[in-house]
Amino acid sequence: MINKYSSGKDYVGKLKVEIIEMLELPYENRDIFIGGTNKKHIRKKHRKEFDNYLDRIPEIIENPTYVGVHPARGGIEFIKKYDENIMVAVQASKKDVLYVRSMYIITEDKVKRYLEKGTIKKMQS
C-alpha cells in the first residue's frame, strides 16, 4: 500500500541493507518515495503498468525478483516477475532523496541479457 504524505510525495518503501550491500550502493538504509510528476509520467507513458501495477510498487521494492544498477544513469532497478516482468526504476534527487522515476514491463529476453551482463542480480528466495 502506498502511504500518502501532505508534501505531495508518497512513501513506497525502504531500500534494504541487503540490496545496498549486494549492489555496493552509496546509500544508507533509505526511504523511497514517488511524486505526483512521476505518477503522471507512468500514467501517460506506461498506462498498462499504471493501471495494473502502481499499487504493487511497495511489494516490488520490498520483495524484488532481481535488482541492479543502470550502467549509465546509476539508478536502482527493482524487477518483479509476475505474469510479466515489471521494472521499477529508482533514482536519487539532487537533494539525495530516492524517488521512483518510472515503471515498465521488460521482456524475459532483456532480463536474461541483463543477468548475463551482470547488470542485475537475482535475489535470494
Backbone as a printed PyTorch tensor [residue, N CA C, xyz], in Angstrom:
tensor([[[  0.8350,  -1.1760,   0.0000],
         [  0.0000,   0.0000,   0.0000],
         [  0.8820,   1.2430,   0.0000]],

        [[  0.4910,   2.2300,  -0.7870],
         [  1.2150,   3.4830,  -0.8650],
         [  0.7000,   4.4110,   0.2320]],

        [[  1.6140,   4.9470,   1.0360],
         [  1.2500,   5.8550,   2.1290],
         [  1.3760,   7.2970,   1.6700]],

        [[  0.3120,   8.0650,   1.8260],
         [  0.2510,   9.4560,   1.3650],
         [  0.9110,  10.3990,   2.3700]],

        [[  1.6170,  11.4010,   1.8450],
         [  2.1960,  12.4660,   2.6430],
         [  1.6320,  13.7840,   2.1500]],

        [[  1.5080,  14.7420,   3.0200],
         [  0.9560,  16.0470,   2.6410],
         [  1.8990,  16.8110,   1.7140]],

        [[  3.1580,  16.4200,   1.6450],
         [  4.1380,  17.1160,   0.8140],
         [  3.9730,  16.8220,  -0.6730]],

        [[  3.0230,  15.9640,  -1.0350],
         [  2.8280,  15.6340,  -2.4420],
         [  3.6070,  14.4180,  -2.8830]],

        [[  4.3920,  13.8540,  -1.9940],
         [  5.1000,  12.6280,  -2.3190],
         [  4.5380,  11.5070,  -1.4550]],

        [[  4.5820,  10.3010,  -1.9800],
         [  4.0560,   9.1380,  -1.2750],
         [  5.1950,   8.1830,  -0.9550]],

        [[  5.2040,   7.6750,   0.2590],
         [  6.1860,   6.6850,   0.6940],
         [  5.8190,   5.3360,   0.0800]],

        [[  6.7910,   4.6750,  -0.5780],
         [  6.5230,   3.3790,  -1.2000],
         [  7.4260,   2.2590,  -0.6980]],

        [[  8.4290,   2.5690,   0.1090],
         [  9.2820,   1.5010,   0.6190],
         [ 10.6050,   2.0060,   1.1310]],

        [[ 11.4290,   1.0520,   1.5280],
         [ 12.7440,   1.3460,   2.0780],
         [ 13.7780,   0.5170,   1.3280]],

        [[ 14.8680,   1.1510,   0.9690],
         [ 15.9810,   0.4570,   0.3360],
         [ 16.6450,  -0.4070,   1.3990]],

        [[ 16.5960,  -1.7170,   1.2020],
         [ 17.1040,  -2.6590,   2.1980],
         [ 18.6300,  -2.6770,   2.2470]],

        [[ 19.1470,  -2.8940,   3.4450],
         [ 20.5900,  -3.0260,   3.6470],
         [ 21.1430,  -4.1410,   2.7580]],

        [[ 20.4270,  -5.2520,   2.6540],
         [ 20.8460,  -6.3830,   1.8180],
         [ 21.1060,  -5.9350,   0.3770]],

        [[ 20.2420,  -5.0870,  -0.1720],
         [ 20.3950,  -4.6130,  -1.5520],
         [ 21.5320,  -3.6050,  -1.6320]],

        [[ 21.6430,  -2.7350,  -0.6390],
         [ 22.7460,  -1.7640,  -0.6020],
         [ 24.0800,  -2.5020,  -0.6510]],

        [[ 24.2100,  -3.5500,   0.1630],
         [ 25.4610,  -4.3160,   0.2060],
         [ 25.6800,  -5.1120,  -1.0800]],

        [[ 24.6300,  -5.7830,  -1.5760],
         [ 24.7510,  -6.6030,  -2.7820],
         [ 25.2060,  -5.7820,  -3.9880]],

        [[ 24.6590,  -4.5700,  -4.1140],
         [ 24.9580,  -3.7310,  -5.2790],
         [ 26.0430,  -2.6920,  -4.9990]],

        [[ 26.5690,  -2.7140,  -3.7570],
         [ 27.6030,  -1.7640,  -3.3480],
         [ 27.1620,  -0.3230,  -3.6010]],

        [[ 25.9910,   0.0060,  -3.0980],
         [ 25.4100,   1.3280,  -3.2870],
         [ 25.9360,   2.3090,  -2.2460]],

        [[ 25.9850,   3.5910,  -2.5990],
         [ 26.4910,   4.5950,  -1.6580],
         [ 25.4330,   5.1280,  -0.6990]],

        [[ 24.3590,   4.3770,  -0.4870],
         [ 23.2640,   4.8490,   0.3570],
         [ 23.2280,   4.0810,   1.6600]],

        [[ 22.7170,   4.7400,   2.6910],
         [ 22.3840,   4.0520,   3.9240],
         [ 20.9600,   3.5510,   3.7430]],

        [[ 20.4120,   2.8800,   4.7380],
         [ 19.0390,   2.3970,   4.6540],
         [ 18.1310,   3.6020,   4.4110]],

        [[ 17.4970,   3.6920,   3.2450],
         [ 16.8240,   4.9160,   2.8110],
         [ 15.3730,   4.6840,   2.4430]],

        [[ 14.5440,   5.6820,   2.7380],
         [ 13.1500,   5.6700,   2.3280],
         [ 13.0570,   5.9760,   0.8360]],

        [[ 12.0500,   5.3810,   0.1910],
         [ 11.8060,   5.5980,  -1.2350],
         [ 10.4000,   6.1730,  -1.3870]],

        [[ 10.2930,   7.2040,  -2.2330],
         [  9.0370,   7.9130,  -2.4520],
         [  8.6810,   7.9080,  -3.9330]],

        [[  7.4220,   8.2480,  -4.2110],
         [  7.0000,   8.5360,  -5.5750],
         [  6.2630,   9.8660,  -5.5240]],

        [[  6.5910,  10.7530,  -6.4510],
         [  5.9550,  12.0640,  -6.5060],
         [  4.8580,  12.0990,  -7.5500]],

        [[  4.0580,  13.1270,  -7.4910],
         [  2.9540,  13.2790,  -8.4320],
         [  3.3990,  13.3460,  -9.8760]],

        [[  4.5130,  14.0300, -10.1430],
         [  5.0280,  14.1360, -11.5120],
         [  5.4150,  12.7620, -12.0490]],

        [[  5.9960,  11.9350, -11.1940],
         [  6.4060,  10.6000, -11.6240],
         [  5.1930,   9.7140, -11.8850]],

        [[  4.1540,   9.8450, -11.0660],
         [  2.9230,   9.0840, -11.3070],
         [  2.2780,   9.5160, -12.6200]],

        [[  2.2990,  10.8220, -12.8980],
         [  1.7500,  11.3180, -14.1690],
         [  2.5260,  10.7460, -15.3470]],

        [[  3.8570,  10.7110, -15.2280],
         [  4.6930,  10.1430, -16.2930],
         [  4.3110,   8.6850, -16.5480]],

        [[  4.2000,   7.9020, -15.4750],
         [  3.8660,   6.4780, -15.6310],
         [  2.4810,   6.3330, -16.2450]],

        [[  1.5300,   7.1290, -15.7890],
         [  0.1680,   7.0520, -16.3320],
         [  0.1600,   7.3990, -17.8180]],

        [[  0.9270,   8.4010, -18.2120],
         [  0.9410,   8.8470, -19.6180],
         [  1.7310,   7.9000, -20.5270]],

        [[  2.9140,   7.4810, -20.1010],
         [  3.8200,   6.6990, -20.9680],
         [  3.6980,   5.1890, -20.7970]],

        [[  3.2000,   4.7460, -19.6490],
         [  3.1460,   3.3120, -19.3380],
         [  1.7860,   2.9950, -18.7200]],

        [[  0.7280,   3.2390, -19.4740],
         [ -0.6370,   3.1630, -18.9380],
         [ -0.9850,   1.7820, -18.3930]],

        [[ -0.6070,   0.7190, -19.1050],
         [ -0.9110,  -0.6410, -18.6350],
         [ -0.2700,  -0.8850, -17.2690]],

        [[  0.9890,  -0.4910, -17.1300],
         [  1.6990,  -0.6750, -15.8710],
         [  1.0490,   0.1580, -14.7670]],

        [[  0.6630,   1.3900, -15.1060],
         [ -0.0040,   2.2610, -14.1390],
         [ -1.2870,   1.6110, -13.6390]],

        [[ -2.1070,   1.1400, -14.5710],
         [ -3.3990,   0.5550, -14.2090],
         [ -3.2560,  -0.7430, -13.4220]],

        [[ -2.2870,  -1.5710, -13.7950],
         [ -2.1780,  -2.9110, -13.2110],
         [ -1.1850,  -3.0560, -12.0620]],

        [[ -0.1900,  -2.1530, -11.9760],
         [  0.8930,  -2.3940, -11.0270],
         [  1.2580,  -1.2210, -10.1160]],

        [[  0.6760,  -0.0470, -10.2910],
         [  1.0710,   1.0950,  -9.4720],
         [  0.9660,   0.7830,  -7.9820]],

        [[ -0.1150,   0.1550,  -7.5730],
         [ -0.3010,  -0.1620,  -6.1550],
         [  0.6170,  -1.2840,  -5.6740]],

        [[  1.3180,  -1.9330,  -6.5990],
         [  2.2420,  -3.0070,  -6.2270],
         [  3.6860,  -2.5260,  -6.0860]],

        [[  3.9220,  -1.2340,  -6.3030],
         [  5.2900,  -0.7170,  -6.1780],
         [  5.8990,  -1.0600,  -4.8250]],

        [[  5.1970,  -0.8750,  -3.6980],
         [  5.8160,  -1.2580,  -2.4120],
         [  6.2100,  -2.7370,  -2.3590]],

        [[  5.3950,  -3.6010,  -2.9260],
         [  5.7030,  -5.0410,  -2.9640],
         [  6.9260,  -5.3190,  -3.8330]],

        [[  7.0350,  -4.6280,  -4.9610],
         [  8.1720,  -4.8150,  -5.8720],
         [  9.4640,  -4.3780,  -5.1910]],

        [[  9.4260,  -3.2610,  -4.4720],
         [ 10.6140,  -2.7660,  -3.7630],
         [ 10.9610,  -3.6660,  -2.5790]],

        [[  9.9670,  -4.1410,  -1.8730],
         [ 10.1910,  -4.9870,  -0.6960],
         [ 10.6920,  -6.3820,  -1.0600]],

        [[ 10.1830,  -6.9280,  -2.1530],
         [ 10.4790,  -8.3150,  -2.4930],
         [ 10.7280,  -8.4900,  -3.9930]],

        [[ 11.7820,  -7.8520,  -4.5240],
         [ 12.0510,  -7.9820,  -5.9560],
         [ 12.5990,  -9.3650,  -6.3100]],

        [[ 12.3860,  -9.7590,  -7.5480],
         [ 12.9820, -10.9920,  -8.0600],
         [ 14.4420, -10.7370,  -8.4410]],

        [[ 14.6950,  -9.5500,  -9.0020],
         [ 16.0380,  -9.1310,  -9.4150],
         [ 16.2450,  -7.6760,  -9.0090]],

        [[ 17.5120,  -7.3050,  -8.8020],
         [ 17.8820,  -5.9110,  -8.5580],
         [ 19.1440,  -5.6000,  -9.3410]],

        [[ 19.3090,  -4.3390,  -9.6700],
         [ 20.5020,  -3.9350, -10.3880],
         [ 20.6740,  -2.4380, -10.3670]],

        [[ 21.7700,  -2.0060, -10.9920],
         [ 22.0650,  -0.5910, -11.1370],
         [ 22.1680,  -0.3100, -12.6290]],

        [[ 21.4590,   0.7170, -13.0850],
         [ 21.5310,   1.0770, -14.5010],
         [ 22.9610,   1.5170, -14.8020]],

        [[ 23.5970,   0.8900, -15.8140],
         [ 25.0180,   1.1570, -16.0630],
         [ 25.3330,   2.6030, -16.4420]],

        [[ 24.4250,   3.3080, -17.0780],
         [ 24.7080,   4.6810, -17.4980],
         [ 24.1620,   5.7140, -16.5170]],

        [[ 22.9720,   5.5060, -16.0190],
         [ 22.3150,   6.5120, -15.1800],
         [ 22.5260,   6.2950, -13.6860]],

        [[ 22.9380,   5.0940, -13.3000],
         [ 23.2020,   4.8230, -11.8890],
         [ 21.9700,   4.6000, -11.0310]],

        [[ 20.7990,   4.5780, -11.6350],
         [ 19.5760,   4.3480, -10.8800],
         [ 19.4630,   2.8900, -10.4450]],

        [[ 18.6600,   2.6600,  -9.4370],
         [ 18.4360,   1.3110,  -8.9210],
         [ 17.2370,   0.7150,  -9.6330]],

        [[ 17.3800,  -0.5190, -10.1010],
         [ 16.3210,  -1.2020, -10.8310],
         [ 15.8070,  -2.3720, -10.0080]],

        [[ 14.5260,  -2.3390,  -9.6980],
         [ 13.8480,  -3.4180,  -8.9790],
         [ 12.9580,  -4.1220, -10.0000]],

        [[ 13.1510,  -5.4240, -10.1880],
         [ 12.3440,  -6.1780, -11.1510],
         [ 11.6150,  -7.2790, -10.4080]],

        [[ 10.3240,  -7.3560, -10.6440],
         [  9.4860,  -8.3920, -10.0330],
         [  8.8250,  -9.1770, -11.1550]],

        [[  8.9210, -10.4970, -11.0410],
         [  8.3130, -11.3770, -12.0410],
         [  6.8950, -11.7110, -11.6030]],

        [[  5.9390, -11.2780, -12.3730],
         [  4.5330, -11.6670, -12.2500],
         [  4.2600, -12.4840, -13.5070]],

        [[  3.1290, -12.3050, -14.1480],
         [  2.9190, -12.9060, -15.4720],
         [  3.8720, -12.2700, -16.4760]],

        [[  4.3220, -11.0610, -16.1550],
         [  5.3070, -10.3370, -16.9520],
         [  6.3070,  -9.7180, -15.9620]],

        [[  7.4440,  -9.2960, -16.4620],
         [  8.4680,  -8.6850, -15.6130],
         [  8.2190,  -7.1890, -15.5170]],

        [[  8.0600,  -6.6920, -14.2970],
         [  7.8160,  -5.2720, -14.0730],
         [  9.0560,  -4.6630, -13.4250]],

        [[  9.5740,  -3.6180, -14.0590],
         [ 10.7320,  -2.9130, -13.5170],
         [ 10.2840,  -1.5960, -12.8990]],

        [[ 10.7640,  -1.3300, -11.6930],
         [ 10.5870,  -0.0460, -11.0360],
         [ 11.9660,   0.5970, -10.9820]],

        [[ 12.1010,   1.7510, -11.6270],
         [ 13.3720,   2.4640, -11.6760],
         [ 13.3800,   3.5610, -10.6160]],

        [[ 14.4020,   3.5500,  -9.7550],
         [ 14.5240,   4.4990,  -8.6450],
         [ 15.8270,   5.2740,  -8.8160]],

        [[ 15.7510,   6.5950,  -8.6170],
         [ 16.9510,   7.4280,  -8.6770],
         [ 16.9480,   8.4230,  -7.5270]],

        [[ 18.1270,   8.8790,  -7.1840],
         [ 18.2560,   9.9060,  -6.1440],
         [ 18.0550,  11.2790,  -6.7700]],

        [[ 17.3480,  12.1410,  -6.0520],
         [ 17.1750,  13.5240,  -6.4900],
         [ 18.4350,  14.3160,  -6.1450]],

        [[ 18.4600,  15.5750,  -6.5350],
         [ 19.5980,  16.4380,  -6.2050],
         [ 19.7490,  16.5980,  -4.6930]],

        [[ 18.6450,  16.4230,  -3.9660],
         [ 18.6840,  16.5130,  -2.5040],
         [ 18.9380,  15.1530,  -1.8710]],

        [[ 19.3320,  14.1750,  -2.7050],
         [ 19.6870,  12.8350,  -2.2360],
         [ 18.5050,  12.0590,  -1.6350]],

        [[ 17.3060,  12.3550,  -2.1450],
         [ 16.1140,  11.6130,  -1.7580],
         [ 15.8210,  10.6150,  -2.8780]],

        [[ 15.4890,   9.3690,  -2.5100],
         [ 15.2300,   8.3410,  -3.5180],
         [ 13.7820,   8.4010,  -3.9810]],

        [[ 13.6030,   8.4610,  -5.3120],
         [ 12.2790,   8.5410,  -5.9240],
         [ 12.1090,   7.4820,  -7.0050]],

        [[ 10.9020,   6.9350,  -7.0880],
         [ 10.5320,   6.1070,  -8.2360],
         [ 10.4230,   7.0580,  -9.4160]],

        [[ 11.1710,   6.7800, -10.4590],
         [ 11.1480,   7.6230, -11.6560],
         [ 10.2270,   7.0580, -12.7240]],

        [[ 10.2000,   5.7270, -12.8350],
         [  9.3720,   5.1080, -13.8600],
         [  9.0820,   3.6690, -13.4900]],

        [[  8.1980,   3.0710, -14.2540],
         [  7.8340,   1.6680, -14.0660],
         [  7.3780,   1.1510, -15.4220]],

        [[  7.9100,   0.0020, -15.8230],
         [  7.5330,  -0.5230, -17.1260],
         [  7.7960,  -2.0200, -17.2120]],

        [[  7.1880,  -2.6310, -18.2140],
         [  7.3620,  -4.0560, -18.4810],
         [  8.6680,  -4.2440, -19.2320]],

        [[  9.4400,  -5.2690, -18.8410],
         [ 10.6070,  -5.6550, -19.6330],
         [ 10.4670,  -7.1260, -20.0030]],

        [[ 10.9920,  -7.4600, -21.1540],
         [ 10.8440,  -8.8210, -21.6740],
         [ 11.7380,  -9.8060, -20.9250]],

        [[ 11.3810, -11.0710, -21.0340],
         [ 12.1980, -12.1360, -20.4440],
         [ 13.5840, -12.1630, -21.0920]],

        [[ 13.6640, -11.9070, -22.3980],
         [ 14.9590, -11.8620, -23.0900],
         [ 15.8510, -10.7480, -22.5280]],

        [[ 15.2590,  -9.5980, -22.2370],
         [ 16.0360,  -8.4980, -21.6750],
         [ 16.5350,  -8.8510, -20.2800]],

        [[ 15.6890,  -9.5060, -19.4840],
         [ 16.1170,  -9.9540, -18.1480],
         [ 17.3080, -10.8900, -18.2940]],

        [[ 17.2330, -11.8420, -19.2180],
         [ 18.3420, -12.7840, -19.4320],
         [ 19.6170, -12.0560, -19.8450]],

        [[ 19.5030, -11.0700, -20.7370],
         [ 20.6820, -10.3040, -21.1670],
         [ 21.2870,  -9.5280, -20.0000]],

        [[ 20.4490,  -8.9170, -19.1960],
         [ 20.9370,  -8.1730, -18.0330],
         [ 21.6550,  -9.0950, -17.0510]],

        [[ 21.1080, -10.3010, -16.8450],
         [ 21.7530, -11.2770, -15.9690],
         [ 23.1120, -11.6880, -16.5290]],

        [[ 23.1660, -11.9590, -17.8460],
         [ 24.4290, -12.3570, -18.4850],
         [ 25.4800, -11.2530, -18.3920]],

        [[ 25.0550, -10.0070, -18.5660],
         [ 25.9800,  -8.8600, -18.4770],
         [ 26.3680,  -8.5440, -17.0400]],

        [[ 25.5580,  -9.0310, -16.0940],
         [ 25.8170,  -8.7490, -14.6830],
         [ 25.2590,  -7.4080, -14.2140]],

        [[ 24.3770,  -6.7920, -15.0090],
         [ 23.8060,  -5.5090, -14.5890],
         [ 22.6510,  -5.6850, -13.6050]],

        [[ 22.0850,  -6.8960, -13.5220],
         [ 21.1160,  -7.2170, -12.4740],
         [ 21.5450,  -8.5290, -11.8080]],

        [[ 21.0440,  -8.7190, -10.6030],
         [ 21.3460,  -9.9320,  -9.8520],
         [ 20.0380, -10.5090,  -9.3040]],

        [[ 19.9890, -11.8250,  -9.2520],
         [ 18.8140, -12.4990,  -8.6990],
         [ 18.8560, -12.4130,  -7.1840]],

        [[ 17.7220, -12.0810,  -6.6110],
         [ 17.6110, -12.0410,  -5.1430],
         [ 17.4820, -13.4600,  -4.6290]],

        [[ 17.9500, -13.6710,  -3.4160],
         [ 17.7960, -14.9750,  -2.7710],
         [ 16.3380, -15.1730,  -2.3700]],

        [[ 15.8090, -16.3490,  -2.5810],
         [ 14.4030, -16.6150,  -2.2560],
         [ 14.2120, -16.8030,  -0.7690]]])
